[in-house]
Amino acid sequence: MYSILLNDKVLDFKYKKLGEAVSAFYVGDIYVGQVFKMRRYWSCVSAKPVYINGSNIYPVDGFKTRFHASEFMLKAGGFTNK
C-alpha cells in the first residue's frame, strides 16, 4: 500500500470504484481526483484545478499505471514536492 506524509500525518492511498473503468482517488479522507483505465494507458483528472498559462492542464493521459497517474495528481496539486 502506498502513503504520503501530509501535515505530519501518514495518509494511505485509497481508491473507490465508481464504474467499470473509473475510480475516485483519495489520500486518507481527502478527495484528490479520478483515474480512468483506458485501453493501453491510465488518465487522470484532479479535483483541484492546476493552471499553466491560464489553461487547466487536466485531463492528463498516457500513464503506464494507476499509481503513476495518482502520483502525478499529488505532485501537480501541491500535496507533495517529491
C-alpha positions in Angstrom: 0.0 0.0 0.0 1.2 3.5 -0.8 1.0 6.5 1.5 2.2 10.1 1.8 3.1 12.3 4.8 0.9 15.4 4.9 0.8 17.8 7.8 2.7 15.3 10.0 0.1 12.6 9.3 0.6 9.4 7.3 -2.3 9.2 4.7 -2.8 6.0 2.7 -3.8 5.9 -0.9 -7.4 4.7 -1.3 -9.4 4.0 -4.5 -13.2 3.8 -4.7 -14.5 2.1 -7.8 -17.1 4.4 -9.5 -17.6 2.4 -12.7 -16.0 -0.2 -14.9 -13.1 2.0 -15.9 -13.1 4.8 -13.3 -12.1 5.1 -9.7 -12.1 8.0 -7.2 -8.6 8.6 -5.6 -8.2 9.6 -2.0 -5.3 10.1 0.4 -6.8 9.4 3.8 -10.2 11.1 3.6 -9.1 13.8 1.2 -10.5 13.5 -2.3 -7.8 14.1 -4.9 -9.4 13.2 -8.2 -10.3 10.4 -10.5 -8.3 7.9 -12.5 -9.5 6.2 -15.7 -8.4 2.9 -17.2 -8.2 3.4 -21.0 -7.2 0.6 -23.4 -3.4 1.0 -23.2 -2.9 3.6 -20.5 -4.3 5.5 -17.5 -5.7 9.0 -17.4 -6.4 11.3 -14.5 -8.5 14.4 -13.6 -7.7 16.2 -10.4 -10.4 17.7 -8.1 -8.0 20.7 -7.7 -7.5 22.6 -11.0 -4.0 23.3 -12.0 -3.5 26.2 -14.4 -0.5 26.8 -16.7 -0.6 29.9 -18.9 -4.3 30.3 -18.0 -5.3 26.8 -19.1 -6.4 23.9 -16.9 -3.9 21.1 -17.6 -6.4 18.3 -16.9 -7.2 15.7 -18.2 -3.7 14.1 -18.5 -3.3 10.9 -20.4 -0.6 8.3 -21.0 0.3 6.9 -17.6 1.5 3.3 -17.5 -0.1 2.5 -14.2 -2.8 3.8 -11.9 -0.1 4.7 -9.3 1.7 6.9 -11.8 -1.5 8.8 -12.6 -2.2 9.2 -8.9 1.3 10.3 -8.1 1.1 13.0 -10.8 -2.1 14.4 -9.3 -0.5 14.6 -5.9 2.6 16.5 -7.3 0.6 18.8 -9.5 -1.9 19.6 -6.7 0.8 20.5 -4.3 0.3 17.6 -1.9 4.0 16.6 -2.2 7.1 18.1 -3.6 9.0 14.9 -4.4 
